[in-house]
Amino acid sequence: MEIKKEHLIGILGLIPIVIFYSVLEYPPFSKANQTVEQKRSMPSICDSYISTLYDIRFIELQIEAVVVDMHRYIGWFPDEKDMLKKASIKAMNDLELIKDYLLKLRFSDELKKLKNINLRVIEKLTTIYDGIDLQEDESIEKAFAGLNDLYSEYSEKLKEVIKKDSPNVKLSEDFDPKDEEIKYAQNQQDRQIYLNPEREIALLSKILDSQEYSPVLFETFCKWRTQTQLFWGGMSNMSEINNWKYNLKRWQAIQTIRHYLKTNPDDAWAKTQINLLLALPNITRGGSFGNDNLSHWSHLYADVKDDIEKVKHE
């Protein structure tokens, strides 16, 4: 059974494929998945927390993470009914967790409309996944097709809100993020490590986990996620893809930047990094040669500046 990809993936588009590379085929179940699965979690919310469009887009990414998880079983293990049933129960529990989190957030009237659409998407997906192991292929396909109207409604409303409320961050034409990133390295040795793609991971991971602002947070997250998926998840369509975990780390980086902006409100690159982090799609399945971490890898290591140029001219 093959469910159409556009029925399974949410609002965000995929990063363009710029280079085809040989795919590393990993077993469908990684060693990490053979142990007891870590309990899912969502960020904690204090009473004084003010919700923004960032929260809406984070919720969107987590909903899509659940869809990508289920796509693994629906698309590649449809005849493994016990496996599909267990996956559907997990998916419904994850959706309930997202729903509970979303209901705790307080939004302005404008953002409440996006919140309500997300709640409807969660309800629709829960209905689809409930007893999906007992459903026929045709009915599953039809159910996913019914999500299109909700996705379209959400997409149009999101564009409207972004155009109305989001600040237009402009970077100078001669801005080069690499200059900021290298300048931030503490010493010449760090600079050399940063400039060497094969040795940068240890340094960048340390930066990402420090919860201190850095001009390399976006690129650090991209490389951390890509390498983590490559070595611990795999590149096949059947591989485990832990977008939920990746999105929590993404959200941590966004919160670090937001905290920094409280005392540095005019830092255009910091604001741009948030936009880049939110615009980066989840890793998805369904490619001709495997999951699209391959596309992320080739795009990232071919030329990271492409995304920067897009933001500069928006």
C-alpha positions in Angstrom: 0.0 0.0 0.0 1.3 3.4 -0.9 -0.4 6.5 0.6 0.2 9.7 -1.4 2.8 11.8 0.3 0.8 15.0 0.0 -1.9 13.4 2.1 0.6 12.5 4.9 2.8 15.6 5.2 1.7 18.8 6.7 2.1 22.4 5.7 5.8 22.8 5.3 7.5 22.1 2.0 10.7 20.0 1.5 14.2 21.4 1.0 15.0 21.1 -2.7 17.2 18.2 -3.7 20.4 19.6 -5.0 22.8 16.6 -5.1 22.1 12.8 -5.2 24.4 10.8 -3.1 24.7 7.1 -2.5 22.2 6.1 0.2 23.2 4.3 3.4 20.6 1.6 4.0 20.1 0.9 7.6 17.8 -1.8 9.1 14.3 -0.5 9.7 14.7 -0.8 13.4 17.8 0.9 14.9 19.5 -0.3 18.0 18.2 2.7 19.8 14.7 1.5 19.1 15.3 -1.9 20.5 15.5 -0.6 24.0 12.5 0.7 26.0 11.3 3.9 24.2 11.9 7.1 26.0 8.8 8.8 27.4 7.5 11.5 25.1 7.5 15.0 26.6 6.6 18.6 25.7 8.2 21.8 27.0 7.1 23.0 30.4 4.9 26.1 30.6 4.9 28.6 33.4 1.9 30.7 34.3 3.5 33.9 33.0 4.4 32.4 29.6 3.1 34.5 26.7 2.3 32.4 23.6 3.2 33.6 20.2 3.2 32.5 16.5 6.4 30.6 17.3 4.4 28.3 19.5 1.9 27.6 16.8 4.6 26.7 14.4 6.3 24.4 16.9 3.0 22.6 17.4 2.7 22.2 13.7 6.1 20.6 13.5 5.2 18.2 16.3 1.9 17.2 14.7 3.8 16.5 11.5 6.4 14.5 13.5 3.6 12.1 14.5 2.4 11.9 10.9 6.0 11.0 9.7 6.2 8.3 12.4 2.9 6.7 11.2 3.9 7.0 7.6 6.6 4.5 8.3 4.1 1.8 9.3 1.3 2.7 6.9 3.6 3.0 3.9 6.1 0.1 4.5 4.6 -2.3 7.0 0.8 -2.2 6.2 0.5 -6.0 6.5 2.1 -6.1 9.9 -1.2 -5.5 11.7 0.1 -5.9 15.3 3.0 -3.4 14.5 0.5 -1.0 12.9 -1.9 -1.2 15.9 0.9 -0.5 18.4 2.1 2.4 16.2 -1.4 3.9 16.0 -1.9 3.7 19.8 1.4 5.6 20.3 0.4 8.1 17.6 -2.9 8.8 19.3 -1.1 9.2 22.7 1.3 11.6 21.1 -1.5 13.6 19.6 -3.2 13.8 22.9 0.0 15.1 24.5 0.2 17.8 21.8 -3.4 18.7 22.3 -3.0 19.0 26.1 0.0 21.3 25.6 -1.8 23.4 23.0 -4.9 23.8 25.3 -2.6 25.2 28.0 -1.3 28.0 25.7 -3.0 31.4 25.7 -3.2 33.2 22.4 -4.4 36.4 20.9 -7.7 36.3 19.0 -5.8 36.1 15.7 -3.7 33.2 16.8 -6.7 31.4 18.3 -7.9 30.7 14.8 -4.7 28.8 14.0 -4.9 27.1 17.4 -8.4 25.8 16.6 -7.4 24.6 13.1 -4.5 22.6 14.7 -7.0 21.1 17.2 -9.2 20.0 14.3 -6.2 18.5 12.6 -5.4 16.6 15.7 -9.0 15.4 16.0 -9.0 14.3 12.4 -5.7 12.4 12.6 -6.8 10.7 15.8 -10.0 9.5 14.1 -7.9 8.2 11.2 -5.4 6.3 13.4 -8.0 4.8 15.7 -8.4 1.2 14.5 -6.4 1.9 11.3 -5.1 -1.7 11.4 -8.6 -2.8 10.6 -9.2 -0.4 7.7 -8.9 -1.1 4.0 -6.3 0.7 1.9 -8.9 2.7 0.0 -10.6 4.0 3.1 -7.3 5.1 4.6 -6.4 6.9 1.4 -9.7 8.7 1.4 -9.4 9.7 5.0 -6.0 11.3 4.4 -7.3 13.1 1.3 -9.9 14.7 3.6 -7.2 16.5 5.5 -6.4 18.7 2.4 -9.1 21.2 3.2 -7.8 21.7 6.7 -4.2 22.0 5.5 -5.2 24.6 3.0 -7.2 26.6 5.5 -4.3 26.5 7.9 -1.8 27.5 5.2 -3.8 30.5 4.1 -4.4 31.7 7.7 -0.7 31.3 8.6 0.3 33.4 5.6 -2.1 36.0 6.6 -0.9 36.2 10.2 2.8 36.2 9.2 2.2 39.0 6.7 0.3 41.0 9.3 2.1 40.5 12.5 5.6 39.2 11.9 8.4 41.8 11.7 10.2 42.1 8.4 13.8 41.3 9.2 16.3 42.6 6.7 19.9 41.7 6.4 22.4 43.8 4.5 23.3 42.5 1.1 27.0 42.0 2.1 26.1 40.1 5.3 27.9 36.8 5.5 27.0 34.6 8.5 30.2 32.7 8.2 32.1 35.8 9.3 30.0 36.0 12.5 30.3 32.3 13.1 34.1 32.1 12.8 34.5 35.3 14.8 32.6 33.8 17.6 35.0 30.8 17.9 37.1 31.3 21.0 40.5 30.6 19.6 42.4 29.7 16.4 42.0 26.0 17.2 38.3 26.4 17.4 38.3 28.3 14.2 40.1 25.5 12.4 37.7 22.9 13.9 34.7 24.9 12.7 36.1 25.2 9.2 36.7 21.5 9.0 33.3 19.8 8.4 34.7 16.4 9.6 35.8 17.8 13.0 33.2 20.4 13.8 30.5 18.2 15.3 31.9 18.2 18.9 32.3 21.9 19.0 28.9 22.6 17.5 27.1 20.2 19.8 28.7 21.9 22.7 27.4 25.3 21.4 23.9 23.9 20.9 23.6 22.4 24.4 25.1 25.4 26.2 21.8 27.4 26.0 23.9 30.5 25.4 23.3 32.6 22.3 25.6 31.9 19.4 25.4 33.1 15.8 25.9 29.4 14.7 22.7 28.0 16.4 20.8 27.5 13.2 23.6 25.8 11.3 24.6 23.9 14.5 21.0 22.5 14.8 20.9 21.5 11.1 24.2 19.7 11.3 23.4 18.1 14.7 20.1 16.8 13.4 21.4 15.6 10.0 24.4 13.7 11.6 22.2 12.2 14.4 19.8 10.9 11.8 22.6 9.6 9.6 24.4 7.6 12.3 21.6 6.7 14.7 18.4 6.6 12.6 19.4 5.8 9.1 18.6 7.1 5.6 16.1 4.5 4.3 12.3 5.2 4.2 11.9 2.5 6.9 14.3 4.0 9.3 13.3 5.4 12.6 13.1 9.3 12.4 12.9 11.0 15.8 11.5 14.3 14.6 9.9 14.7 18.1 13.3 14.8 19.7 14.7 16.9 17.0 11.9 19.5 17.4 12.4 19.7 21.1 16.1 20.5 20.5 15.0 23.0 17.8 12.6 24.7 20.3 15.4 24.9 22.9 17.6 26.8 20.4 14.7 29.1 19.7 14.2 29.8 23.3 17.9 30.6 23.7 17.7 33.1 20.9 14.5 34.7 22.3 16.1 35.1 25.7 19.1 36.8 24.0 16.8 39.2 22.0 15.4 40.6 25.3 18.7 42.5 25.8 19.7 42.6 22.1 16.4 43.5 20.3 18.1 45.0 17.2 20.2 41.9 16.3 18.8 41.1 12.8 20.8 37.9 12.5 19.4 36.5 15.8 15.8 37.1 14.5 16.7 35.6 11.2 18.0 32.4 12.9 14.6 32.0 14.6 12.9 32.3 11.2 15.3 29.8 9.7 14.8 27.3 12.5 11.0 27.5 12.2 11.1 27.2 8.4 13.3 24.1 8.4 11.0 21.1 7.6 10.9 17.9 9.5 12.7 14.9 8.1 10.2 13.0 6.0 9.8 9.7 4.1 8.8 8.7 0.6 11.9 9.7 -1.4 13.0 7.6 -4.4 16.2 6.8 -2.6 15.2 6.9 1.0 14.1 9.5 3.6 14.9 13.1 2.8 17.7 13.4 5.4 19.7 12.7 2.3 18.4 16.0 0.8 19.1 17.8 4.0 22.6 16.4 4.1 23.5 17.3 0.5 21.9 20.7 0.8 23.6 21.5 4.1 27.0 20.4 3.1 26.9 21.6 -0.4 26.1 25.2 0.5 24.4 26.3 3.7 24.1 29.9 2.5 21.2 29.1 0.1 18.6 29.4 3.0 20.3 32.6 4.2 19.9 34.2 0.7 16.2 33.4 0.6 15.6 35.1 4.0 17.6 38.2 3.0 15.4 38.8 0.0 12.0 38.0 1.5 
